[in-house]
């Protein structure tokens, strides 16, 4: 590490440091604000995370004809035998209360008037759900939640928003050869000042989202580079189930439509998947057709594209009225129209894209990791909720439920640390490194990584592909480690370093699973094993 001797100090001190400003991080900050001072770190713009782009909605039981038990059953089925039922019941039993908290905060979920003239929430249905239970704000639910949370956070005096900061590495007592294994803070990269600074904190929470940027095609924003998973791994935390990366079946296929997702709610409202000749194909793969879980739909699309040599398949909702389409999917309608596609008149070209990391940093029901005082919530974490395949619209729910659980645990521990002195942490030392004039090397490695991960560790895998990927990623790690040792850090270097680390974890997790289950499909092991267990990787101490 580069923090060997004390140089000019650029230091911040807070009780709680939250790394990430999406639904999980901001919800936690709001719950903690009445009790303690909180710093919230955002890599880019405060709203620029996966939450902002979430279209479909949040699953919770608000209908009298639905039940939590039914929601649990649907989640367990989608998870293909790998969900932790205790975690599932914990999350879904707290779903309605968590959503009511958002509603009370001002989140404006869509409503409708029933036959008796009473206003009620308009609930949609998505793949894998047996009932309509998805709360949504048209087709821009994430944007509504993110903006509401940000508005509330900015009013809190105890919350300090630090925009434009990358976490470089976590600081633990073990790294400083101090007793126990406790979090002490983090080194962070100030992107504007272009320097590494120190943040001392009693509690650190990773709320950094997932790692889908490790793949060539993804629905995620550029910030989804697996930072929290890599930070936790380098600090000694266990990581679980990283072989299960969910590929969203329907990303808009257009050269000018970077990362634009077509919500699963389209299929929930009756959209059909079509071959280029206009024929439907999902009934050939599953009796639930377009409403089958995402892993089945994504593999079906991938299979048809490869079988036909087609660049894409098509999603068609044009059999619905234009009024219905514009009312329920205004964002998608306008985006498609801007690209010359009138979805009320024609089918939309689509391809699968990496969308969600079902695995992550292992935590308990409070969000606590293997390191005292270090928590992880949201997509960065592994709770056991998603198993081998995430049920649609359970992800934003997990963010809010675990943010609340984490807040309760931290509040209970605050009295024990209020009088505790902060450790003496050495400042970052970059006196032995220089400025690089070879940024092209980082860009080349970035593209190489994402391409071979897509080709070798994508929707369909084989042992040979995984072995090739592991050799390639280990070579990249050597190059990046040498580069990191000799040159000053930058945003691109930090993200590449994290992505390569997470890629190795994904590959090794996939190599350990000798079966096909949920989102992990290996042609060499097409059958499922009895008594499946989560894949848990432990870093070398």
Secondary structure by P-SEA (a helix, b strand, c coil): cccccccccccccccbbbccccaaaaaaaaaacccbbbbbbbcccccccccccccccccccccccccaaaaaaaaaaaaccccaaaaaaaaaaaaaaaaaaaaaaccccbbbbccccccccbbbbcccccccccccccccaaaaaaaaaaaaaaaccccccccbbbbcccccccccccccccccbbbbbcccccbbbbbbbcbbbbcccccccccccccccccccaaaaaaaaaaccccccccccccccccccccccccccccccccccbbbbbcccccccccccccccccccaaaaaaaaaaaaaaacccbbbbbcccccaaaaaaacaaaaaaaaaaccccccbbbbbbbcccccccccccccccccccccbbbcccccccccccccccccaaaaaaaaaaaaaaaaaaaacccccccccccccccccccbbbbccaaaaaaaaaaaaaaaaacccccccaaaaaaaaaaaaaaaaaaaaaaacccccaaaaaaaaaaaaaaaaaaaaaaccccccccccccccccccccccbbbbccc
